[in-house]
């Protein structure tokens, strides 16, 4: 996890959902991002800029998945 965070210099937060919230050091729980008023300030980024970096528990190992901004609606 730390190596991935270090490889993403523009990363501003790590968000953990569900049971992972207490298992990822330095991660914010999903509830910290919801339920509050905040002004949306769009920021232009390149087409291939990472939007989500997620992990899924695969059948043999964890799988890292990167979704880019390009093509996301």
ZATOR-334094 format. One record per residue (C-alpha): residue in three letters; residue number from 1; x, y, z. Coordinates in pm, 1 decimal. Layout:
// ZATOR-334094
+-----+-----+----------+----------+----------+
!   r !   k !        X !        Y !        Z !
+-----+-----+----------+----------+----------+
! ALA ! NUM !        X !        Y !        Z !
...
+-----+-----+----------+----------+----------+
***
This chain:
// ZATOR-334094
+-----+-----+----------+----------+----------+
!   r !   k !        X !        Y !        Z !
+-----+-----+----------+----------+----------+
! UNK !   1 !      0.0 !      0.0 !      0.0 !
! UNK !   2 !    276.0 !    245.6 !     90.9 !
! UNK !   3 !    463.8 !    174.8 !   -235.1 !
! UNK !   4 !    146.8 !    245.7 !   -433.3 !
! UNK !   5 !     82.8 !    568.8 !   -244.6 !
! UNK !   6 !    443.7 !    678.3 !   -302.0 !
! UNK !   7 !    408.4 !    606.7 !   -676.2 !
! UNK !   8 !    109.0 !    843.0 !   -704.0 !
! UNK !   9 !    249.2 !   1189.8 !   -630.6 !
! UNK !  10 !    -86.5 !   1363.4 !   -681.0 !
! UNK !  11 !   -269.3 !   1132.8 !   -438.4 !
! UNK !  12 !   -445.6 !   1340.1 !   -175.1 !
! UNK !  13 !   -629.1 !   1072.2 !     22.8 !
! UNK !  14 !   -676.2 !    701.5 !     68.3 !
! UNK !  15 !  -1035.5 !    598.1 !    130.8 !
! UNK !  16 !  -1127.6 !    264.8 !    284.2 !
! UNK !  17 !  -1476.5 !    119.3 !    261.3 !
! UNK !  18 !  -1643.1 !   -127.6 !    494.1 !
! UNK !  19 !  -1423.2 !   -358.0 !    700.6 !
! UNK !  20 !  -1106.6 !   -215.8 !    539.8 !
! UNK !  21 !  -1161.7 !    121.1 !    710.8 !
! UNK !  22 !   -970.5 !     19.3 !   1022.2 !
! UNK !  23 !   -716.7 !   -201.2 !    842.9 !
! UNK !  24 !   -549.1 !     58.1 !    618.3 !
! UNK !  25 !   -318.3 !    293.6 !    809.9 !
! UNK !  26 !   -386.3 !    658.5 !    732.4 !
! UNK !  27 !   -702.1 !    587.2 !    531.2 !
! UNK !  28 !  -1018.7 !    789.9 !    566.7 !
! UNK !  29 !  -1342.9 !    599.7 !    617.8 !
! UNK !  30 !  -1607.5 !    651.8 !    348.2 !
! UNK !  31 !  -1829.4 !    820.5 !    608.7 !
! UNK !  32 !  -1574.2 !   1104.0 !    639.5 !
! UNK !  33 !  -1651.0 !   1201.4 !    279.4 !
! UNK !  34 !  -2027.9 !   1187.9 !    290.9 !
! UNK !  35 !  -2289.8 !   1377.0 !    483.7 !
! UNK !  36 !  -2131.3 !   1720.3 !    471.0 !
! UNK !  37 !  -2170.6 !   2023.7 !    249.3 !
! UNK !  38 !  -1875.8 !   2107.2 !     27.4 !
! UNK !  39 !  -1834.4 !   2313.5 !   -284.6 !
! UNK !  40 !  -1727.8 !   2119.6 !   -593.6 !
! UNK !  41 !  -1421.8 !   2269.0 !   -760.8 !
! UNK !  42 !  -1343.9 !   2087.7 !  -1088.4 !
! UNK !  43 !   -975.3 !   2055.1 !  -1177.4 !
! UNK !  44 !   -862.5 !   1972.5 !  -1532.1 !
! UNK !  45 !   -644.9 !   1658.9 !  -1551.6 !
! UNK !  46 !   -493.3 !   1458.3 !  -1839.4 !
! UNK !  47 !   -704.9 !   1191.3 !  -2012.1 !
! UNK !  48 !   -504.2 !    905.9 !  -1854.4 !
! UNK !  49 !   -491.3 !   1054.3 !  -1501.9 !
! UNK !  50 !   -595.6 !    791.2 !  -1242.5 !
! UNK !  51 !   -948.6 !    837.0 !  -1113.8 !
! UNK !  52 !   -977.9 !    531.6 !   -890.3 !
! UNK !  53 !   -718.6 !    283.6 !   -772.3 !
! UNK !  54 !   -913.4 !     -1.7 !   -617.9 !
! UNK !  55 !   -837.0 !   -347.8 !   -489.9 !
! UNK !  56 !  -1053.8 !   -653.1 !   -526.4 !
! UNK !  57 !  -1007.5 !   -981.9 !   -349.2 !
! UNK !  58 !   -954.5 !  -1221.5 !   -636.3 !
! UNK !  59 !   -977.3 !  -1598.5 !   -616.0 !
! UNK !  60 !   -598.9 !  -1638.3 !   -579.4 !
! UNK !  61 !   -471.3 !  -1294.9 !   -471.9 !
! UNK !  62 !   -565.8 !   -928.4 !   -436.3 !
! UNK !  63 !   -609.2 !   -757.0 !   -769.3 !
! UNK !  64 !   -517.0 !   -392.1 !   -824.4 !
! UNK !  65 !   -741.8 !   -205.3 !  -1068.4 !
! UNK !  66 !   -677.0 !    144.3 !  -1202.7 !
! UNK !  67 !   -957.5 !    338.9 !  -1369.5 !
! UNK !  68 !   -861.2 !    655.6 !  -1558.3 !
! UNK !  69 !  -1057.7 !    977.9 !  -1603.0 !
! UNK !  70 !  -1080.1 !    925.5 !  -1979.0 !
! UNK !  71 !  -1413.0 !    774.5 !  -2069.8 !
! UNK !  72 !  -1557.9 !    795.5 !  -1717.8 !
! UNK !  73 !  -1900.3 !    953.6 !  -1689.4 !
+-----+-----+----------+----------+----------+
***
